[in-house]
C-alpha cells in the first residue's frame, strides 16, 4: 500500500476535526474524527455528495435515536434495535453508503446515560458535522485532485506493462508464472484506470462550473482506455489459444512482427498526444499494418477450410488483433483532431 494523497488527507482531516472540537471545548471529539474518516473521498464531487447524503441520513438517524431514547431508553437492547431500524431505513432510501456514519451518529446520541434532551442530540450531531466539514475543506484546499494528470499517468503505467507482455507473448521469453502474474496485475490496473476515468468524467459532468474540462479530451481519454482494454484482450487470446494451434515458424514471425508494430503504433499515438512527435509520423505504418492484418485474417480463414479446423485459434486471434488495430486507428484520429484544435 502506497502513501497516497487520500491517506495523507484523511490524517489531516481527522486532525483538523479534533482540533476544532478542542478549540470549542466540545466533548466526545472522537466522533468528529470518525466522521472525517468516513467522509473523505477520492474526488471533490464525491466528498460533497457524501456529505449531502450523510446529512440527510444522519438527520433521520438522529431523530430516530431521540424518539428511541424517549420511548425505549438507552439500554443495549434498545440501541441494537434502533441500529437495525436505521439500517433498514437507509437501505429503503437507497443510501447504503452512508449507513456506517449514520450508525455512529445514533450511537453517539444514545450512548451517554441520562441525556435524553434535544440539546444533547444537537451537540453530538454538531460534532459529526464538524468531522464531515473538515473532510470537505481538506479535500478542496489541500492538493485538490489533478484528474487529468492522474489519469494520464495511469494510462502510461498500464501501457508500459502491456508493452512488455505484448513484445514477449509470441516469443514466449517470459516464464509462464511471470507472464500470468503480469497479466493479473495488468487486469487490476485496467480496473483502476476505469475507475479513474469514471471519476474524471463524473467531476466534469457534476462540477462543470468549478472545473472546466474539455469534452473532446474526455472522448480521447475514453478511447485510450478502450485501446488498452482491447490490447489486453489480444494478450488473453494469445494465452488461451495461440500455442494450442501449433503455429509454424512463419506464423510465429508474422504475429510477433504484427504485435511489435501495433505496440509501437500505440506508443507513437500516446507520444503524439503529448506533442512529442510530428502529426503524420505513423500514418504510413498504420495503413500498412491494417492491410497486413486484414490479409492475414483472410488467409487464416482459407487455411482453416483446407485444414479442417486446425486454424480456428489463429482466426480468432487475428480477429482480435484486427480489432486492436481498429481501436488504435480511431484513437489516432481522435488524438490528431484534439491536438490540432488545441494548438
C-alpha positions in Angstrom: 0.0 0.0 0.0 1.4 3.4 -1.0 1.2 6.6 1.0 -1.1 8.5 -1.4 -2.8 11.9 -1.2 -6.0 10.4 0.1 -4.2 8.7 3.0 -2.5 12.0 4.0 -5.7 14.0 3.6 -7.6 11.6 5.9 -5.0 12.2 8.6 -5.1 15.9 8.2 -9.0 15.9 8.2 -9.1 13.9 11.4 -6.5 16.3 13.0 -8.5 19.4 11.9 -11.8 17.9 13.2 -10.2 17.1 16.6 -8.5 20.5 16.8 -11.8 22.4 16.1 -13.6 20.3 18.8 -10.8 21.1 21.2 -10.9 24.8 20.4 -14.6 25.0 21.2 -14.2 22.6 24.2 -16.6 20.1 22.7 -16.7 16.7 24.3 -16.6 13.3 22.5 -14.4 14.8 19.8 -13.6 11.2 18.7 -16.9 11.2 16.8 -15.8 14.1 14.7 -12.6 12.2 13.8 -14.7 9.1 12.8 -17.0 11.3 10.7 -13.9 12.7 8.9 -12.6 9.3 8.1 -15.9 8.1 6.6 -16.4 11.3 4.6 -13.1 11.7 2.8 -13.4 10.6 -0.9 -11.1 10.4 -3.9 -12.8 13.4 -5.6 -14.3 16.7 -4.5 -17.7 15.9 -6.0 -17.9 12.6 -4.3 -16.9 14.2 -1.0 -19.6 16.8 -1.4 -22.1 14.1 -2.4 -21.1 12.0 0.6 -21.7 15.0 2.9 -25.1 15.7 1.4 -26.2 12.1 1.6 -24.9 11.7 5.1 -26.5 14.9 6.3 -29.9 13.5 5.3 -29.4 10.0 6.7 -27.7 11.4 9.9 -30.6 13.8 10.5 -33.0 10.9 10.1 -30.9 8.7 12.3 -30.7 11.4 15.0 -34.5 11.8 15.0 -35.0 8.0 15.3 -32.4 7.9 18.1 -34.2 10.7 20.0 -37.5 9.0 19.7 -36.0 5.8 20.9 -34.4 7.5 23.9 -37.8 8.9 24.9 -39.8 5.8 24.4 -37.3 2.9 24.9 -34.4 4.4 26.9 -30.7 3.7 26.2 -30.1 0.2 27.3 -28.1 -2.1 25.0 -31.2 -3.9 23.7 -32.8 -0.6 22.7 -29.6 0.6 21.0 -29.3 -2.6 19.0 -33.0 -2.4 17.9 -32.5 1.2 16.7 -29.4 0.2 14.8 -31.5 -2.4 12.9 -34.2 0.1 12.2 -31.7 2.7 10.9 -30.1 0.1 8.6 -33.4 -0.9 7.1 -34.5 2.7 6.6 -31.2 3.6 4.9 -31.4 0.6 2.6 -35.0 1.6 1.8 -33.8 5.1 0.9 -31.0 3.6 -1.3 -28.3 5.2 0.9 -26.3 2.2 1.8 -23.0 4.1 1.5 -24.0 6.3 4.5 -25.1 3.6 6.9 -21.8 3.4 8.8 -21.6 7.0 9.8 -25.4 7.1 10.5 -24.9 4.3 12.9 -22.1 6.2 14.6 -24.4 9.2 15.0 -27.1 7.0 16.5 -24.6 5.5 18.9 -23.2 9.0 19.8 -26.7 10.2 20.7 -27.8 7.1 22.6 -24.5 6.2 24.3 -24.5 8.6 27.3 -26.9 7.8 30.1 -29.4 10.3 31.3 -29.2 12.6 28.3 -32.5 12.4 26.5 -32.9 16.1 25.6 -32.8 17.7 22.2 -29.8 19.9 23.2 -27.6 16.9 23.8 -28.6 15.3 20.5 -27.8 18.6 18.7 -24.4 18.7 20.4 -23.5 15.2 19.2 -24.9 15.9 15.8 -22.9 19.1 15.5 -19.7 17.1 16.3 -20.4 14.8 13.4 -21.0 17.8 11.1 -17.6 19.2 12.1 -15.9 16.0 11.1 -17.7 16.0 7.7 -17.0 19.6 7.0 -13.3 19.1 7.9 -13.1 16.4 5.3 -14.6 18.6 2.6 -12.3 21.6 3.4 -9.2 19.4 3.4 -10.1 17.8 0.0 -10.8 21.2 -1.6 -8.0 23.2 -0.2 -5.1 20.8 0.2 -3.7 19.4 -3.0 -7.0 19.1 -4.9 -7.0 16.0 -7.2 -5.4 16.7 -10.6 -7.7 14.3 -12.5 -6.1 14.8 -15.9 -2.6 14.2 -14.7 -3.6 11.2 -12.6 -5.4 9.6 -15.5 -2.6 10.1 -18.0 0.0 8.8 -15.5 -2.1 5.6 -15.1 -2.5 5.2 -18.8 1.2 5.3 -19.3 1.8 2.8 -16.4 -0.8 0.4 -17.9 0.7 0.8 -21.4 4.3 0.1 -20.2 3.2 -3.2 -18.5 1.1 -4.2 -21.6 4.0 -3.3 -23.9 6.3 -5.8 -22.2 3.7 -8.6 -22.3 2.9 -7.8 -26.0 6.5 -7.9 -27.1 7.2 -11.3 -25.4 3.8 -13.1 -25.8 4.7 -14.9 -29.1 8.4 -15.4 -28.4 7.5 -17.0 -25.1 10.5 -15.5 -23.4 8.9 -15.0 -20.0 8.2 -17.8 -17.7 4.6 -19.0 -17.5 4.3 -17.9 -13.9 5.8 -14.5 -14.5 3.5 -13.9 -17.6 0.4 -14.9 -15.7 1.4 -12.7 -12.7 1.9 -9.8 -15.0 -1.5 -10.4 -16.7 -3.3 -10.4 -13.4 -1.6 -7.1 -12.5 -2.5 -5.7 -15.8 -6.1 -6.6 -15.3 -6.1 -5.0 -11.9 -4.5 -1.8 -13.3 -7.2 -1.7 -16.1 -9.9 -1.8 -13.5 -8.3 1.0 -11.5 -7.9 3.0 -14.8 -11.6 2.5 -15.5 -12.5 3.8 -12.0 -10.1 6.8 -12.6 -11.9 7.6 -15.9 -15.3 7.4 -14.1 -14.0 9.9 -11.5 -12.7 12.2 -14.3 -16.0 12.1 -16.3 -18.1 12.4 -13.1 -16.2 15.5 -12.0 -16.5 17.1 -15.5 -20.3 16.5 -15.5 -21.2 17.4 -11.9 -18.6 20.1 -11.3 -18.5 21.8 -14.7 -18.8 25.3 -13.3 -15.9 24.7 -10.9 -13.6 22.5 -13.0 -13.9 23.3 -16.7 -12.8 20.3 -18.7 -12.6 19.8 -22.5 -15.3 17.4 -23.6 -13.1 16.4 -26.6 -10.3 15.4 -24.2 -12.8 13.2 -22.3 -13.6 11.4 -25.6 -9.9 10.9 -26.2 -9.4 9.5 -22.7 -12.3 7.1 -23.1 -10.7 5.8 -26.4 -7.3 5.5 -24.6 -8.9 3.1 -22.1 -10.7 1.1 -24.8 -7.5 0.7 -26.8 -5.7 -0.6 -23.7 -8.6 -2.9 -23.0 -8.5 -4.3 -26.5 -4.8 -4.8 -26.2 -5.4 -6.9 -23.0 -7.9 -9.0 -25.0 -5.2 -9.7 -27.6 -2.9 -10.9 -24.8 -5.7 -13.1 -23.3 -6.5 -14.7 -26.7 -2.8 -15.5 -27.3 -2.5 -17.0 -23.8 -5.7 -19.1 -24.3 -5.5 -20.1 -28.0 -2.2 -19.4 -29.8 0.0 -22.2 -28.7 -2.8 -24.7 -28.9 -2.9 -24.2 -32.7 0.8 -25.4 -33.0 1.8 -22.4 -35.3 4.7 -22.9 -37.7 7.8 -20.6 -37.7 6.4 -18.3 -40.4 3.2 -17.7 -38.4 5.3 -17.1 -35.2 7.4 -14.5 -37.1 4.3 -12.8 -38.6 2.4 -12.5 -35.3 5.5 -11.4 -33.4 6.1 -8.6 -36.0 2.4 -7.7 -36.1 2.3 -7.2 -32.3 5.6 -5.3 -32.4 4.1 -2.9 -35.0 0.9 -2.5 -33.0 2.5 -1.7 -29.7 4.9 0.8 -31.4 1.9 2.4 -33.1 0.2 2.7 -29.7 3.3 4.3 -28.2 3.5 6.8 -31.1 -0.1 7.8 -30.6 0.5 8.5 -26.9 3.6 10.5 -27.8 1.6 12.4 -30.3 -1.0 13.3 -27.6 1.9 14.8 -25.6 3.1 16.7 -28.6 6.4 14.9 -28.8 6.3 13.7 -32.4 5.2 15.0 -35.8 1.5 14.8 -36.6 1.7 12.4 -39.5 4.7 10.3 -38.4 2.9 7.0 -38.1 0.2 7.1 -40.8 2.1 5.0 -43.4 2.8 2.3 -40.8 -0.8 2.3 -39.7 -2.2 1.8 -43.2 0.3 -1.0 -43.9 -0.5 -2.6 -40.6 -4.2 -2.7 -41.1 -3.8 -4.1 -44.6 -1.5 -6.8 -43.4 -3.9 -7.8 -40.6 -6.9 -7.9 -42.9 -4.9 -10.0 -45.5 -3.7 -12.4 -42.9 -7.2 -12.8 -41.4 -8.4 -13.9 -44.9 -5.5 -16.2 -45.3 -6.2 -17.9 -42.0 -9.9 -18.4 -42.9 -8.8 -20.0 -46.2 -6.3 -22.3 -44.3 -9.0 -23.2 -41.8 -11.2 -24.5 -44.7 -8.3 -26.5 -46.1 -7.0 -28.0 -42.8 -10.4 -28.9 -41.2 -10.4 -26.7 -38.2 -6.7 -26.6 -37.1 -6.6 -22.8 -37.8 -9.6 -21.8 -35.8 -7.4 -20.4 -32.9 -5.4 -18.3 -35.4 -8.6 -16.9 -37.0 -9.9 -15.9 -33.5 -6.6 -14.2 -32.6 -6.3 -12.5 -35.9 -9.8 -11.1 -35.5 -9.0 -9.7 -32.0 -5.7 -8.3 -33.3 -7.6 -6.6 -36.1 -10.0 -5.1 -33.6 -7.0 -3.7 -31.6 -5.6 -2.2 -34.8 -9.0 -0.7 -35.5 -9.2 0.8 -32.0 -5.8 2.3 -32.4 -6.8 3.8 -35.7 -9.8 5.5 -34.1 -7.6 6.7 -31.2 -5.1 8.1 -33.6 -7.7 10.2 -35.4 -9.2 11.5 -32.2 -5.8 12.5 -30.8 -4.9 14.2 -34.1 -8.2 16.2 -34.1 -7.7 17.1 -30.5 -4.1 18.2 -30.9 -4.9 20.3 -33.9 -7.8 22.1 -32.2 -5.8 22.8 -29.0 -2.8 24.3 -30.7 
